[in-house]
Amino acid sequence: MSNLPVKVLVPSLPTIAQIEPYLHRIDSARIYSNFGPLATEFAQRLGGSTGSESVTLTSNGTSAIEIALRLKALPGRKLCVMPSFTFVASAHAVCNVGLTPAFVDIDPVSLVLTPELVEAVLPRLPEQPAAVLVISAFGAPIDQEGWARFEVRNGIPVVFDAAAAVTALHHVGHAPVCVSLHATKVLGIGEGGAILSSDAEFGQRATAMTGFGFMGVERTSALRGGNFRISEYAAAVGLAALDALPTKVEMLRNVAFAYRTRLEATGRRARLQEGVGDWVTMSLNIIVEPDDVKATIEKLDAQEIQWRRWWGLGCHRHPAFADCPTFGLAVTNKVAPTVIGVPCHDGLKDEDFDRIVACFPSAAHARTTQAGSFVEDLIEQEVPTL
Ligand SMILES: *Cc1c(COP(=O)(O)O)cnc(C)c1O
């Protein structure tokens, strides 16, 4: 049994039984979309759990980012400063709203942009940016206060792509925070997303944009938008997912704890992503030294333990974004290959954790020689290994 492949991610959404009571409400109300009672209740409960006064539900996380950028980006400007190290959805969203990503580097420990990093790059940009898209690293909390001060200092709006961080939010400020409700995120409903904010007027406009720009009671398009709503059926799954959320968060916390205790007890030269366990994620990463990458992934492969670089080696490595300008990606190039997504789900047993952690290098043993060139080779490759 222990030789079965270990899957890296096994999503778990509410069961039919958990969703059923909400489906009966749809049958009775005969309202199926257009901000119906279930969607309204789901938005309210989501606002309560994230400390967010305004909640706009969207068809997915990518459209949430697009709508927030359309409302926030400064008119007449073309660039959107963003890290290359993120899921490609972030870069697609930026391009879809007519902006050009200006890919910048990340902090090597937190794996995200900092206001200081962006302020150091601003003078080097060919023109001032329309916005900054700040990413949460795999669900980690975001520095809303630090970025609010950045906005005041620089007059450049900030939008957060906190796609995986919905359970790490306890108070949402002025700048829009976009989350994903995709099946592979902690609060998964299949497909869905939301824009959270404390700015009620912004929220009204964002919500209007999800429904053809209708504002008020008349069927008048007050602003350009589209159809990015969720149906009442999706909202039913959302309500059931919120019911089941505490149990899921507890399970994911236990997974992080299982890794942390073993990594420490067996003295591994590898670390869990900073802070994980205090917050939870479906894409749990163990970060190794560049020299240890090759040996580690070979061991995982040999043991049939699935692993994944959830964000690949950075957006700039994808052909779709190869023509976007970059402004120094030394840290991204060095760190991205070392971020190894490991199995994270409720099907893992004690012996699975033991076996996975044993694939990581022991601090007691010297590094394998020449392994460092493996990371350099990876950086040289035209098309990244994802
Ligand atoms: C999942 C994710 C998205 C996209 O969300 P969808 O709901 O799949 O559109 C965007 N950015 C990041 C960082 C993500 O992890």
The ligand as an SDF file (V2000), in Angstrom:
LIG
                    3D

 15 15  0  0  0  0  0  0  0  0999 V2000
   -6.0270   30.5990   -8.3090 C   0  0  0  0  0  0  0  0  0  0  0  0
   -5.3450   31.8830   -8.5650 C   0  0  0  0  0  0  0  0  0  0  0  0
   -5.8630   32.8160   -9.4690 C   0  0  0  0  0  0  0  0  0  0  0  0
   -7.0200   32.5300  -10.3790 C   0  0  0  0  0  0  0  0  0  0  0  0
   -8.2300   32.2480   -9.7910 O   0  0  0  0  0  0  0  0  0  0  0  0
   -9.3730   31.5320  -10.6910 P   0  0  0  0  0  0  0  0  0  0  0  0
  -10.5320   31.4710   -9.7780 O   0  0  0  0  0  0  0  0  0  0  0  0
   -8.8190   30.1860  -11.0500 O   0  0  0  0  0  0  0  0  0  0  0  0
   -9.6090   32.3720  -11.8800 O   0  0  0  0  0  0  0  0  0  0  0  0
   -5.2230   34.0320   -9.6060 C   0  0  0  0  0  0  0  0  0  0  0  0
   -4.1190   34.3230   -8.9000 N   0  0  0  0  0  0  0  0  0  0  0  0
   -3.5690   33.4460   -8.0310 C   0  0  0  0  0  0  0  0  0  0  0  0
   -2.3560   33.8440   -7.2650 C   0  0  0  0  0  0  0  0  0  0  0  0
   -4.1520   32.1900   -7.8440 C   0  0  0  0  0  0  0  0  0  0  0  0
   -3.6000   31.3210   -7.0100 O   0  0  0  0  0  0  0  0  0  0  0  0
  1  2  1  0
  2  3  1  0
  2 14  2  0
  3  4  1  0
  3 10  2  0
  4  5  1  0
  5  6  1  0
  6  7  2  0
  6  8  1  0
  6  9  1  0
 10 11  1  0
 11 12  2  0
 12 13  1  0
 12 14  1  0
 14 15  1  0
M  END
$$$$
